[in-house]
């Protein structure tokens, strides 16, 4: 008449898992039944991540023969239960265990009992019914306990029957014996020689007895007996009504019966002859006057739909007073918080572990996880590594101060260059402007103007056309500027060489020579850019991995080799211009730009030599900032060093900008 114990054990494991109790103590009687209980639960525990912190064995029946050993064992048990830091005791509450625990508590020190404030999780055998001599036993130690119980229901008329029950109401002699023991009295017609107890009147009320002696409600045990009687009655009736009389055997009829009892519960047996039933989960609430309440807080129903076999309402559970109505914890150590993973301690059960932070770039968003994981693409771990955050877009735009500042600087330098160009055009017939090839000067100024404006292509969200034009336009325009400088420098050198007697250099001078130098040098760079655009052109791209917290929206340069070739070729032109200008720097000042070109190309080379390591060591929008700054700084260097001396004469010293002053200066320095 008891449901399969396998369901009870499953329910017990589900109960522990529900409250995250994974570090529990087992209490058994040290006999075969206790060992079987431990073996069964230990196997289930290992499958569900629960560790037995200890297995404490109570005294067996054979130990009762040695009084001294018995008392010593009782004292050891009470001391052990007091000092262990384990909060949850799982106890196999069969009859021997209950009796031993009652003796332990009775013989233990009062201070010891009050300090045993644990959560007891007990099997369905548990009941407070005790021997009469234990009527004064303090049951407060079991306040807040949880136990499994055979499902029961209140039967109609049962309470009325108990209230009318008296020792004279029937002929069952057991009632009189129970009455005397329960009320600690004796009946006058019994042998009471030497007895000092009071006389039983028969008017005593059962409801006045302490709960541990007698319960007025229908317990699971009583309900099982009630159902057993009716099961046998239905089986006899079925056997009597059967045409095939199976004389002498009732088992076939017991196996096949199915009926509803007066409480409305269906009673039947499975193919193994076990009751098809469920277990209730009971919360025991005790009071100082030795009374208690059984409160049903859940159930384990094997017949329920899958996944709903176990249910519990934890909001109505009363916990032991020490826990202040907070669910007790039962862990070998504190939970690993999100952001950490469990690391097993060497030589300790698997429930005991250390908490290690997640490695860089990974998170854990739950407690007690075994491993960390990467954030999805487009997200990054928070500082505490317990959640993923959306990455911000990293792109130099006109909406941020840095982008606005660079744009204003580029436009200012462009305006300055345009102003210089206008001034030179306006004074195009003056000696200073005519002295060094006006068309090369205009070409250089226009290319510098376009270089400043070209830097604006690097600001803003990358688009297909923008990515195609950024590096190629910059490379070609800058090559024109540097080629113009190179042509001007070569022209100066040839001009002075042509003045020597018998020199044939004069045939190289002329409009065609300068144009040829600029065209050849520029077309070479243009050819490299065309090959680049045809083979592996730049394109808009998104870099998710370079920066941990940002998504880089950039122009992927496509072929890194061809991009390097563009920069290398500009470096070659700049170095060639620098070398030619350096060797021509000591020619007469009146006609010579070489000294200023030397300074400008020195600045140019320094800027771009610094650019390479800085560019390679930065990520995201700051790479773009470095390149914009390099473009502006090198272009400003050319503009400032080459044109500021001439601009000074044209604007502030116009009296020096005349043929007479140039001739005078020439005569003072002497002919070459």
KEMARLUM-111850 format. One line per field, with one value per residue (C-alpha): residue number from 1; x, y, z; residue in one letter. Coordinates in steps of 0.5 Angstrom, whole numbers, plus 500, padded with zeros to 3 digits. Layout:
N
pos	[NUM, ...]
px	[X, ...]
py	[Y, ...]
pz	[Z, ...]
code	[a, ...]
//
This chain:
672
pos	[1, 2, 3, 4, 5, 6, 7, 8, 9, 10, 11, 12, 13, 14, 15, 16, 17, 18, 19, 20, 21, 22, 23, 24, 25, 26, 27, 28, 29, 30, 31, 32, 33, 34, 35, 36, 37, 38, 39, 40, 41, 42, 43, 44, 45, 46, 47, 48, 49, 50, 51, 52, 53, 54, 55, 56, 57, 58, 59, 60, 61, 62, 63, 64, 65, 66, 67, 68, 69, 70, 71, 72, 73, 74, 75, 76, 77, 78, 79, 80, 81, 82, 83, 84, 85, 86, 87, 88, 89, 90, 91, 92, 93, 94, 95, 96, 97, 98, 99, 100, 101, 102, 103, 104, 105, 106, 107, 108, 109, 110, 111, 112, 113, 114, 115, 116, 117, 118, 119, 120, 121, 122, 123, 124, 125, 126, 127, 128, 129, 130, 131, 132, 133, 134, 135, 136, 137, 138, 139, 140, 141, 142, 143, 144, 145, 146, 147, 148, 149, 150, 151, 152, 153, 154, 155, 156, 157, 158, 159, 160, 161, 162, 163, 164, 165, 166, 167, 168, 169, 170, 171, 172, 173, 174, 175, 176, 177, 178, 179, 180, 181, 182, 183, 184, 185, 186, 187, 188, 189, 190, 191, 192, 193, 194, 195, 196, 197, 198, 199, 200, 201, 202, 203, 204, 205, 206, 207, 208, 209, 210, 211, 212, 213, 214, 215, 216, 217, 218, 219, 220, 221, 222, 223, 224, 225, 226, 227, 228, 229, 230, 231, 232, 233, 234, 235, 236, 237, 238, 239, 240, 241, 242, 243, 244, 245, 246, 247, 248, 249, 250, 251, 252, 253, 254, 255, 256, 257, 258, 259, 260, 261, 262, 263, 264, 265, 266, 267, 268, 269, 270, 271, 272, 273, 274, 275, 276, 277, 278, 279, 280, 281, 282, 283, 284, 285, 286, 287, 288, 289, 290, 291, 292, 293, 294, 295, 296, 297, 298, 299, 300, 301, 302, 303, 304, 305, 306, 307, 308, 309, 310, 311, 312, 313, 314, 315, 316, 317, 318, 319, 320, 321, 322, 323, 324, 325, 326, 327, 328, 329, 330, 331, 332, 333, 334, 335, 336, 337, 338, 339, 340, 341, 342, 343, 344, 345, 346, 347, 348, 349, 350, 351, 352, 353, 354, 355, 356, 357, 358, 359, 360, 361, 362, 363, 364, 365, 366, 367, 368, 369, 370, 371, 372, 373, 374, 375, 376, 377, 378, 379, 380, 381, 382, 383, 384, 385, 386, 387, 388, 389, 390, 391, 392, 393, 394, 395, 396, 397, 398, 399, 400, 401, 402, 403, 404, 405, 406, 407, 408, 409, 410, 411, 412, 413, 414, 415, 416, 417, 418, 419, 420, 421, 422, 423, 424, 425, 426, 427, 428, 429, 430, 431, 432, 433, 434, 435, 436, 437, 438, 439, 440, 441, 442, 443, 444, 445, 446, 447, 448, 449, 450, 451, 452, 453, 454, 455, 456, 457, 458, 459, 460, 461, 462, 463, 464, 465, 466, 467, 468, 469, 470, 471, 472, 473, 474, 475, 476, 477, 478, 479, 480, 481, 482, 483, 484, 485, 486, 487, 488, 489, 490, 491, 492, 493, 494, 495, 496, 497, 498, 499, 500, 501, 502, 503, 504, 505, 506, 507, 508, 509, 510, 511, 512, 513, 514, 515, 516, 517, 518, 519, 520, 521, 522, 523, 524, 525, 526, 527, 528, 529, 530, 531, 532, 533, 534, 535, 536, 537, 538, 539, 540, 541, 542, 543, 544, 545, 546, 547, 548, 549, 550, 551, 552, 553, 554, 555, 556, 557, 558, 559, 560, 561, 562, 563, 564, 565, 566, 567, 568, 569, 570, 571, 572, 573, 574, 575, 576, 577, 578, 579, 580, 581, 582, 583, 584, 585, 586, 587, 588, 589, 590, 591, 592, 593, 594, 595, 596, 597, 598, 599, 600, 601, 602, 603, 604, 605, 606, 607, 608, 609, 610, 611, 612, 613, 614, 615, 616, 617, 618, 619, 620, 621, 622, 623, 624, 625, 626, 627, 628, 629, 630, 631, 632, 633, 634, 635, 636, 637, 638, 639, 640, 641, 642, 643, 644, 645, 646, 647, 648, 649, 650, 651, 652, 653, 654, 655, 656, 657, 658, 659, 660, 661, 662, 663, 664, 665, 666, 667, 668, 669, 670, 671, 672]
px	[500, 506, 508, 515, 521, 524, 519, 521, 528, 527, 523, 528, 533, 528, 527, 535, 536, 530, 533, 540, 542, 548, 552, 548, 549, 546, 544, 542, 542, 549, 545, 544, 538, 541, 547, 542, 539, 546, 548, 541, 542, 549, 548, 543, 547, 553, 548, 545, 551, 550, 555, 554, 558, 558, 555, 553, 551, 547, 547, 544, 540, 546, 549, 543, 546, 552, 550, 556, 558, 551, 551, 558, 555, 549, 553, 558, 552, 549, 556, 557, 550, 551, 558, 558, 557, 552, 545, 541, 541, 538, 535, 533, 527, 525, 523, 530, 532, 527, 527, 535, 534, 529, 534, 539, 535, 533, 539, 543, 544, 539, 544, 546, 539, 538, 544, 542, 538, 538, 533, 531, 529, 526, 523, 516, 517, 518, 512, 512, 509, 513, 513, 509, 516, 518, 512, 516, 521, 523, 521, 523, 529, 525, 521, 522, 523, 521, 519, 516, 509, 504, 499, 493, 486, 481, 476, 469, 466, 474, 474, 467, 469, 475, 471, 466, 471, 472, 475, 468, 465, 467, 470, 477, 482, 487, 483, 484, 491, 492, 488, 492, 499, 496, 493, 498, 492, 489, 482, 480, 478, 485, 491, 493, 497, 503, 501, 501, 497, 491, 485, 482, 475, 474, 472, 479, 479, 484, 485, 488, 494, 500, 501, 507, 503, 496, 494, 487, 488, 489, 496, 499, 500, 493, 490, 494, 491, 484, 486, 489, 482, 478, 483, 482, 475, 474, 478, 474, 468, 471, 473, 466, 463, 468, 465, 472, 473, 480, 480, 485, 488, 486, 493, 490, 484, 488, 493, 487, 482, 481, 476, 475, 475, 470, 476, 475, 482, 483, 486, 490, 496, 501, 504, 509, 504, 505, 500, 499, 500, 504, 508, 506, 512, 510, 513, 513, 511, 512, 510, 513, 507, 509, 504, 505, 502, 503, 503, 503, 507, 508, 508, 511, 506, 509, 503, 503, 505, 513, 517, 511, 512, 515, 512, 513, 510, 516, 513, 509, 515, 517, 524, 528, 528, 536, 535, 530, 525, 531, 532, 538, 544, 547, 554, 561, 563, 560, 557, 561, 558, 557, 564, 567, 568, 568, 575, 575, 579, 584, 583, 576, 569, 566, 562, 568, 571, 574, 572, 576, 575, 573, 579, 580, 574, 570, 564, 559, 552, 550, 552, 556, 558, 563, 566, 566, 564, 565, 560, 556, 559, 558, 558, 564, 565, 563, 568, 566, 565, 558, 554, 555, 555, 554, 560, 560, 561, 569, 569, 572, 566, 564, 560, 565, 570, 576, 573, 571, 577, 581, 576, 577, 584, 584, 579, 584, 590, 586, 584, 591, 594, 588, 590, 597, 595, 591, 597, 602, 597, 596, 604, 605, 609, 614, 621, 620, 614, 618, 624, 622, 618, 611, 607, 611, 609, 602, 602, 605, 600, 594, 596, 597, 590, 588, 592, 589, 582, 583, 584, 577, 575, 578, 573, 566, 563, 566, 563, 565, 566, 570, 574, 576, 578, 581, 588, 589, 587, 591, 597, 597, 595, 601, 606, 604, 606, 613, 614, 613, 618, 623, 622, 623, 630, 632, 631, 635, 641, 640, 640, 646, 650, 648, 651, 658, 662, 661, 655, 650, 645, 641, 638, 635, 632, 625, 617, 617, 623, 619, 612, 616, 618, 612, 608, 613, 613, 606, 604, 608, 604, 597, 599, 601, 594, 590, 593, 591, 584, 584, 587, 585, 581, 580, 573, 568, 569, 567, 573, 570, 576, 581, 578, 575, 569, 568, 566, 571, 568, 574, 576, 580, 586, 585, 592, 597, 603, 600, 598, 605, 608, 604, 607, 614, 614, 612, 618, 622, 620, 621, 628, 630, 628, 631, 638, 638, 636, 641, 647, 644, 643, 649, 647, 646, 640, 637, 635, 636, 630, 634, 635, 628, 626, 631, 628, 621, 623, 626, 620, 616, 621, 620, 613, 612, 618, 614, 607, 609, 610, 605, 600, 601, 601, 594, 587, 580, 579, 586, 589, 585, 587, 594, 594, 590, 595, 601, 598, 596, 603, 607, 603, 603, 611, 612, 607, 611, 618, 617, 613, 613, 620, 617, 610, 614, 617, 611, 607, 611, 617, 615, 621, 625, 621, 624, 629, 634, 634, 635, 641, 644, 644, 647, 653, 654, 655, 659, 658, 659]
py	[500, 505, 508, 505, 508, 510, 515, 518, 518, 522, 527, 528, 529, 534, 537, 538, 541, 546, 549, 549, 544, 541, 540, 535, 530, 523, 520, 513, 507, 503, 497, 493, 498, 504, 502, 501, 508, 511, 507, 509, 516, 517, 514, 519, 525, 523, 524, 530, 534, 533, 531, 528, 532, 526, 520, 519, 512, 512, 506, 499, 495, 491, 497, 498, 492, 496, 502, 505, 505, 507, 513, 515, 514, 518, 524, 523, 524, 530, 533, 532, 535, 541, 543, 541, 547, 543, 546, 540, 533, 528, 522, 515, 516, 509, 506, 504, 511, 515, 511, 513, 520, 521, 517, 522, 528, 526, 524, 530, 537, 542, 547, 542, 541, 548, 549, 543, 548, 545, 543, 536, 532, 526, 520, 518, 513, 520, 521, 524, 519, 517, 513, 515, 516, 521, 525, 531, 531, 538, 537, 544, 542, 539, 546, 547, 540, 537, 530, 526, 523, 518, 522, 522, 526, 527, 522, 524, 522, 521, 527, 526, 518, 521, 526, 520, 515, 513, 507, 504, 505, 499, 492, 493, 492, 496, 502, 502, 500, 506, 511, 509, 510, 516, 520, 517, 514, 507, 504, 502, 495, 494, 491, 498, 495, 500, 505, 512, 515, 518, 514, 514, 517, 516, 523, 525, 528, 526, 533, 535, 530, 533, 532, 527, 522, 522, 526, 528, 529, 523, 521, 518, 511, 511, 513, 507, 502, 505, 504, 497, 495, 497, 494, 487, 488, 490, 484, 479, 482, 481, 474, 472, 475, 471, 465, 462, 461, 462, 459, 460, 466, 473, 476, 476, 480, 485, 486, 488, 492, 499, 503, 510, 511, 516, 521, 521, 518, 513, 506, 501, 497, 497, 491, 490, 490, 497, 502, 507, 514, 520, 523, 529, 534, 536, 542, 541, 547, 546, 550, 551, 547, 541, 541, 542, 542, 538, 543, 540, 545, 540, 533, 528, 525, 520, 520, 527, 530, 529, 535, 537, 530, 535, 541, 545, 552, 555, 561, 558, 554, 556, 555, 554, 560, 561, 562, 568, 566, 566, 559, 556, 555, 548, 549, 547, 554, 560, 560, 563, 569, 571, 573, 567, 559, 553, 551, 544, 543, 538, 532, 535, 532, 535, 540, 544, 548, 555, 561, 563, 570, 569, 569, 576, 576, 571, 572, 568, 570, 565, 563, 556, 556, 551, 555, 562, 563, 569, 574, 574, 578, 586, 585, 585, 583, 588, 590, 585, 579, 578, 580, 583, 590, 593, 595, 602, 604, 607, 612, 619, 623, 631, 630, 629, 635, 631, 631, 638, 640, 637, 639, 646, 646, 643, 648, 654, 651, 650, 657, 660, 656, 659, 666, 665, 662, 669, 673, 670, 670, 677, 679, 674, 679, 681, 678, 674, 670, 669, 667, 660, 658, 661, 655, 650, 655, 655, 647, 646, 651, 648, 641, 643, 646, 639, 635, 639, 638, 631, 630, 631, 625, 621, 624, 621, 614, 610, 609, 605, 611, 615, 608, 608, 615, 616, 613, 614, 621, 623, 619, 622, 629, 629, 626, 632, 636, 633, 632, 639, 641, 636, 639, 646, 643, 640, 647, 651, 646, 646, 654, 655, 649, 652, 659, 656, 657, 651, 648, 644, 644, 650, 645, 642, 648, 650, 649, 642, 639, 641, 639, 632, 631, 633, 628, 622, 622, 623, 618, 613, 614, 614, 607, 604, 607, 604, 597, 597, 599, 594, 588, 589, 596, 599, 597, 599, 594, 593, 590, 587, 584, 589, 593, 590, 595, 598, 596, 599, 602, 603, 603, 596, 598, 592, 590, 592, 591, 596, 601, 600, 602, 608, 611, 608, 612, 618, 617, 616, 622, 626, 623, 625, 632, 633, 630, 635, 641, 639, 639, 646, 649, 654, 657, 664, 666, 671, 665, 659, 656, 650, 652, 653, 646, 643, 645, 643, 636, 635, 636, 632, 626, 627, 627, 621, 617, 618, 616, 609, 606, 611, 609, 601, 602, 605, 602, 605, 612, 614, 611, 616, 622, 620, 620, 626, 630, 627, 630, 637, 637, 635, 639, 645, 644, 645, 651, 654, 653, 654, 660, 664, 668, 670, 672, 676, 680, 680, 683, 686, 688, 690, 695, 689, 685, 689, 688, 693, 690, 683, 685, 689, 683, 679, 684, 684, 677, 676, 672, 665]
pz	[500, 499, 493, 490, 494, 487, 486, 493, 492, 486, 489, 494, 489, 486, 492, 494, 487, 487, 493, 490, 496, 494, 500, 505, 510, 511, 517, 518, 522, 521, 519, 512, 511, 512, 507, 502, 503, 502, 496, 493, 494, 493, 486, 485, 488, 483, 477, 479, 482, 489, 494, 501, 506, 511, 512, 520, 522, 529, 533, 532, 536, 538, 541, 546, 550, 552, 556, 557, 549, 548, 552, 549, 542, 543, 546, 540, 535, 539, 539, 532, 530, 534, 531, 523, 519, 514, 514, 511, 514, 510, 514, 513, 518, 518, 525, 528, 526, 529, 536, 536, 534, 540, 545, 542, 543, 550, 553, 550, 554, 553, 550, 545, 543, 542, 538, 533, 528, 521, 516, 516, 510, 512, 508, 509, 515, 519, 524, 531, 535, 540, 546, 552, 557, 551, 552, 554, 549, 546, 538, 537, 534, 528, 527, 519, 517, 511, 510, 504, 506, 503, 500, 505, 505, 510, 511, 512, 519, 521, 526, 529, 530, 534, 538, 540, 542, 549, 553, 554, 547, 544, 547, 544, 550, 546, 547, 554, 554, 550, 554, 560, 557, 553, 559, 564, 569, 570, 570, 577, 575, 573, 577, 580, 586, 587, 582, 584, 578, 577, 575, 568, 568, 561, 560, 557, 551, 545, 542, 549, 548, 545, 538, 538, 542, 538, 532, 530, 523, 518, 517, 511, 515, 517, 510, 508, 513, 511, 503, 505, 508, 503, 498, 501, 501, 494, 492, 496, 493, 486, 488, 491, 484, 480, 476, 476, 484, 485, 492, 497, 493, 493, 489, 482, 485, 489, 483, 478, 483, 482, 486, 489, 496, 500, 500, 492, 491, 486, 489, 484, 483, 478, 474, 480, 485, 488, 489, 484, 488, 490, 496, 499, 501, 509, 512, 520, 524, 531, 537, 545, 547, 544, 538, 531, 524, 518, 512, 505, 501, 495, 492, 488, 483, 478, 474, 472, 465, 464, 467, 472, 477, 482, 485, 491, 494, 497, 499, 505, 508, 515, 516, 522, 526, 525, 518, 519, 513, 508, 504, 507, 503, 502, 498, 500, 498, 496, 489, 483, 481, 474, 471, 474, 473, 477, 478, 482, 488, 488, 493, 494, 492, 486, 489, 492, 488, 487, 483, 477, 473, 466, 461, 457, 452, 455, 460, 464, 465, 470, 477, 478, 470, 468, 462, 460, 452, 447, 446, 439, 434, 435, 442, 448, 455, 460, 465, 470, 465, 467, 460, 453, 451, 444, 441, 439, 432, 431, 425, 424, 423, 422, 428, 433, 436, 433, 426, 426, 428, 422, 417, 419, 419, 412, 410, 413, 410, 403, 404, 405, 399, 395, 397, 396, 389, 388, 390, 385, 379, 381, 381, 376, 372, 378, 378, 384, 381, 374, 377, 378, 373, 374, 371, 376, 381, 380, 379, 386, 389, 386, 387, 395, 395, 392, 397, 403, 400, 399, 407, 407, 404, 410, 414, 415, 414, 408, 402, 396, 392, 397, 399, 392, 391, 398, 397, 390, 389, 395, 392, 385, 387, 392, 387, 382, 388, 389, 382, 381, 387, 384, 377, 380, 383, 377, 373, 378, 378, 370, 370, 373, 370, 363, 365, 364, 358, 353, 357, 353, 358, 355, 351, 356, 359, 357, 358, 355, 360, 367, 364, 362, 369, 372, 367, 368, 375, 376, 371, 374, 380, 377, 373, 380, 382, 376, 377, 384, 383, 377, 381, 389, 390, 397, 399, 405, 411, 418, 423, 429, 432, 433, 438, 444, 445, 438, 431, 426, 420, 415, 408, 407, 403, 399, 396, 402, 397, 392, 398, 400, 393, 393, 399, 397, 391, 394, 399, 393, 389, 396, 397, 390, 391, 398, 395, 389, 393, 398, 393, 390, 397, 396, 389, 389, 393, 388, 383, 388, 391, 393, 400, 402, 398, 402, 409, 406, 403, 410, 414, 409, 410, 417, 417, 413, 416, 423, 420, 418, 425, 428, 423, 424, 431, 432, 430, 428, 427, 430, 424, 419, 424, 423, 416, 415, 420, 416, 409, 412, 416, 410, 405, 410, 410, 403, 402, 408, 407, 399, 399, 405, 403, 396, 399, 404, 399, 394, 400, 405, 401, 394, 393, 393, 387, 382, 376, 379, 386, 383, 378, 384, 388, 383, 382, 389, 389, 383, 377, 377]
code	[x, x, x, x, x, x, x, x, x, x, x, x, x, x, x, x, x, x, x, x, x, x, x, x, x, x, x, x, x, x, x, x, x, x, x, x, x, x, x, x, x, x, x, x, x, x, x, x, x, x, x, x, x, x, x, x, x, x, x, x, x, x, x, x, x, x, x, x, x, x, x, x, x, x, x, x, x, x, x, x, x, x, x, x, x, x, x, x, x, x, x, x, x, x, x, x, x, x, x, x, x, x, x, x, x, x, x, x, x, x, x, x, x, x, x, x, x, x, x, x, x, x, x, x, x, x, x, x, x, x, x, x, x, x, x, x, x, x, x, x, x, x, x, x, x, x, x, x, x, x, x, x, x, x, x, x, x, x, x, x, x, x, x, x, x, x, x, x, x, x, x, x, x, x, x, x, x, x, x, x, x, x, x, x, x, x, x, x, x, x, x, x, x, x, x, x, x, x, x, x, x, x, x, x, x, x, x, x, x, x, x, x, x, x, x, x, x, x, x, x, x, x, x, x, x, x, x, x, x, x, x, x, x, x, x, x, x, x, x, x, x, x, x, x, x, x, x, x, x, x, x, x, x, x, x, x, x, x, x, x, x, x, x, x, x, x, x, x, x, x, x, x, x, x, x, x, x, x, x, x, x, x, x, x, x, x, x, x, x, x, x, x, x, x, x, x, x, x, x, x, x, x, x, x, x, x, x, x, x, x, x, x, x, x, x, x, x, x, x, x, x, x, x, x, x, x, x, x, x, x, x, x, x, x, x, x, x, x, x, x, x, x, x, x, x, x, x, x, x, x, x, x, x, x, x, x, x, x, x, x, x, x, x, x, x, x, x, x, x, x, x, x, x, x, x, x, x, x, x, x, x, x, x, x, x, x, x, x, x, x, x, x, x, x, x, x, x, x, x, x, x, x, x, x, x, x, x, x, x, x, x, x, x, x, x, x, x, x, x, x, x, x, x, x, x, x, x, x, x, x, x, x, x, x, x, x, x, x, x, x, x, x, x, x, x, x, x, x, x, x, x, x, x, x, x, x, x, x, x, x, x, x, x, x, x, x, x, x, x, x, x, x, x, x, x, x, x, x, x, x, x, x, x, x, x, x, x, x, x, x, x, x, x, x, x, x, x, x, x, x, x, x, x, x, x, x, x, x, x, x, x, x, x, x, x, x, x, x, x, x, x, x, x, x, x, x, x, x, x, x, x, x, x, x, x, x, x, x, x, x, x, x, x, x, x, x, x, x, x, x, x, x, x, x, x, x, x, x, x, x, x, x, x, x, x, x, x, x, x, x, x, x, x, x, x, x, x, x, x, x, x, x, x, x, x, x, x, x, x, x, x, x, x, x, x, x, x, x, x, x, x, x, x, x, x, x, x, x, x, x, x, x, x, x, x, x, x, x, x, x, x, x, x, x, x, x, x, x, x, x, x, x, x, x, x, x, x, x, x, x, x, x, x, x, x, x, x, x, x, x, x, x, x, x, x, x, x, x, x, x, x, x, x, x, x, x, x, x, x, x, x, x]
//
